[in-house]
Amino acid sequence: MDPNGSNGPLREGFLVKRGHIVHNWKARWFVLTPDKLLYYKYKEGKRDSCQRGKILLKDCLITCPFLEYENRPRSRSPSPAGSAVVDWLVFMQLTLTRVDALTLASALLEEGFLRTVGLKSMEGLRSAGLSEQFMDDSTALYSFSDSLKKRGSVKAETSLSAVELSGKVRKKGYLLKQGHRRKNWKVRLFVLRSEPAFLHYYDPTRDDITPVGGFSLRGCLVSSLGDNGVPSGVKGNIQGNLFKIITKSDVHYYIQAPSHQEKMDWIDAIREQT
């Protein structure tokens, strides 16, 4: 349905917006029209009918730091800086955030897939704990080991969180997830990874960018739920586009997608990893 007149929306879905007065982050439902971007509050699985605000697109300038990275000149040095390694891990979608990239780089350093070059990176290795061994620093230099190209060679001693987050990102996007205890619906940023196959979800309104939850996809069952009626186990207002994931340990996750197409895309992507 077009919330602003005769022209239908070009695109709609969840985004996270920072407030103008209180600089906190809130999940909002955005609707893109040819000349403006509208946004609405989304609560308990239902979009408010009252528009919360709009952005006129005429003469707007849109920027994205991660897209700008693609056009940056690449260093030909055999010893890239720590910050360049972190940039590369995020850009290649091996991790979602710089914090995840730092954790993964520290694990790679611990296992010998990365090596220190020079005093700065060596001092960081000697003086820091495991989670901070790798330095996200433009003056700390490192080199890659040839064995990094061999997959599946990370030892079991590597921390579980680093292993879970080391897989390649296959799909990510905003979905609604029902809580297990209160049964309320909240927007979460879902990230699907392969090798190993995990589905993690993040609270997009927090500065803490570690996952708030996640599970292995091995042995999971995923199915689409009909939009007629409310299935058993589901509470609150349901907009539709609902699907369910049952883990190997029989934990049930109820999730809503912004559209039918996105629901089917997520189901197909998850099934490829189960």
N, C-alpha and C positions, 0 to 999 in steps of 0.2 A: 504494500500500500504506500502511495506517495504522501508523505506528511506535509508537503509544502505546495501542492497544486497539481496541475495536469501532467507535468513531466515526471516520469518515474525516476527512482533513484538509480544512479550509475553503479553504486556499490554500497554495502552496509555491513556492519560487524563491530566487534569489540575493539577498542583501543584504550590506552591508559593516558589520561590527561593530567597535567600538573595544574593546581589551582593558582589563581592570580594573587590572592590575598594571603591565604595560608598555603605555602608551597608544598603541599602533600600531593600524593598521586591517587587518583580515583579511576576505577574502570567505568567507562561510559560506552553507550551504544551510539556509534557514529553513522550518519547517513549522508552520502555524497550525492549532490545534485550538480547540474552543469555549472552553476554559478556560486554555490555555497556549500559549506560543510556544517551539518546540524548535529547536535549531540543531545542525548537523553540519559537520564538516570536509569539504572537497571537494578532492581531489588527483588530478592526472593524469586528469581526465575522469571520476572515479568518486567517489560519495559514500560516506564511511565509514559502516559499520553502527553504530559506537559513537556514541551521542549525546554531544555536547560540553557541552551545558548546556540549561537551560530557564528561561523567564520566566513566572511565574504572573501571569495577567492580571487577577485579582480586585483591584479598587480601584486599578488602574494609571491613571496619567495620561499621555496621549500628546499630544505637541506637535510642531509643524512650523513653523519660522520662515517658509518660503515661503508656506504656506497662510495663516498669520496676516497676511501682507502684504495679502491681498485685502480684509481688513476694516479696514485703516488708513485714516484720513481722508485724502482727496486734496487736495493743495494746488491752489488756483485761481490761483496766481501765474503770470503769463506767463513768468517767469524761474525755472524749477525749479533746485534745488541739484544739484550733480554726483552726490551720493549717491542722490538721488531718480531721476535719469536712469538710473543703473546698476541701481537696484531695478526700474525699469520695464522695462528691456531683458531682465532675467532673468525677471521675472514674466510678460512676454508671450512667453517662450520663444524670443526672438530669439537668445539665447545660453544656454549651459548654466550658466556660472559667472560670478561677479563679475569674475574676471580676464579672461575672454573678453569680457564686456560693456565693460570698461575699454579693451581693445584696439579693439573696434568703435567705441566712442565717440570714441577718439582719431582713428581713420580718418575718421569723420564730421566731426569738427572740422577735420581737415586739408583735407577736400574742401569745406568751407563749408556743410555741412548743419546743423551746430551752430555757434553763435556765443558768444563770451565776453560776460559782462555783469558789470561791476564790476572792481575792482582785483585781487581774489583770483584769479579765473579767468584774468585777463590776465597776471598774474605767472607763473602756472603754465604758460601757453602760451609765454612768453618764455624761461623758465629751464630747461625740461625737454626731454628728448629726445622723439622721435616717439612712442614707446610710452607715455610718461607725460605727454603734453600735456594730456590730460583728467584732471581731479582728482575722485576719488571722495571728495568732501568736502561736508559739509553747509553750509559757508559760502561755497563757490565757486558762483557763479550762471552759468547758461547760458540760451540761447534757441534754439528750433528754427527752421530756415529752412523756408519754404513749399516749397522744391524737394525737401525730404526725402521728400515724398509721392510724388515721381516715381521710379518704380523703374527700375533699369538705368542710372542716370546716374553711378555711381561710376567714376572714371577708372582707367585701367590702372596708374597709378603707385601705387595703393594696394597695400600688401603682400599677397602671396599668402595668407598665413595669415589675415589679416583678411577677405579676400574669401571664403575657404572657410568661415569661421565665421560669416559674415554672413547665411547662409540661414536660413529659418524651420525650427525644429525640428519634424519630422513624427513622429518616434518615437524612443524611447530605452529602454534596458533592459539587464540583465545577460545576457551570453552567454558561452559557452566558445569560445576561439579557439585553434587549433593554431599553434604557432610555426613559422616557416619553416626555421629551422636545427636546433634541438634537437628539434622535433616534439613538444614537451610541451604540455599543455593548461593554459591559465590563464583565470581569470575576467576579463572586460573589460566596461566600461560602454560600450555602443555608442550612438552618436547619429546619427540619419539626418536630414539637412537637404535642403531644396529651394531652388532659385533662388539659388545654384547647387547642383546635386545632389551631395552628398558624404556618405560614410559614414566617421566618425571613431570611434576607440576609445581609451579611457582606462584607466589602471591605477588601480582604485578604492582600492588600499591606500596610495597615495602622497599626500603633501601637494601635490606638483607636479600641478596640475590642467590642464596643457596636454596635448593628445592625444599618445599614444605612437605613433600611426600613423593612417593614413586614406588614402582614394583617391576619385577622381571616379567617379561612377556612370554617366557617359556611356559607352555602348557595352558595359556590363557584362552578363554572363550569370549568372543565378542559378537554381539547380535544387535540388530535394529529393533526398536520397540515401536509399536504402532501409535499413531497420534490420536486414536479414538479411545477415550477413557484414560484413566490414570492407573498404571500397573501397580501391583502389590509391592510395597516397599518404597514407593515414591511419594513424597510429601510436597506440599506447597503448590505454587502456581506453575503450571507447565505450559511453555510456549510451543512445544513440539520439537521435532528433530531430535528425539531422544534415543540413546543407545546405552547398552550395558556391557561391562567387562567383568568377567568372573575369573579371578586369579587361580593359580594352581592350589593355593591354600584356602580356596572357597570364600574369598573376600569379594563382595559385590560393589562395583562402582557404577553409579548412574550419572550420565553425562548428557548435556544438551549442546548441540551445535547451532551456530547462527542460521544455517540454512540446510535444506535437505541434501543439496549437493555436497556441502562440507561434511555432513554426517557420513555420507557414503564414502567420501574420500578418506576420512579418518578410519572407518571400518576396514576399507581395503588395505590401507597402509599398515594397520595393526595386524591384520591377518597375514600379511607377508612376513611378519616377524615372529609369529607364534609357532 
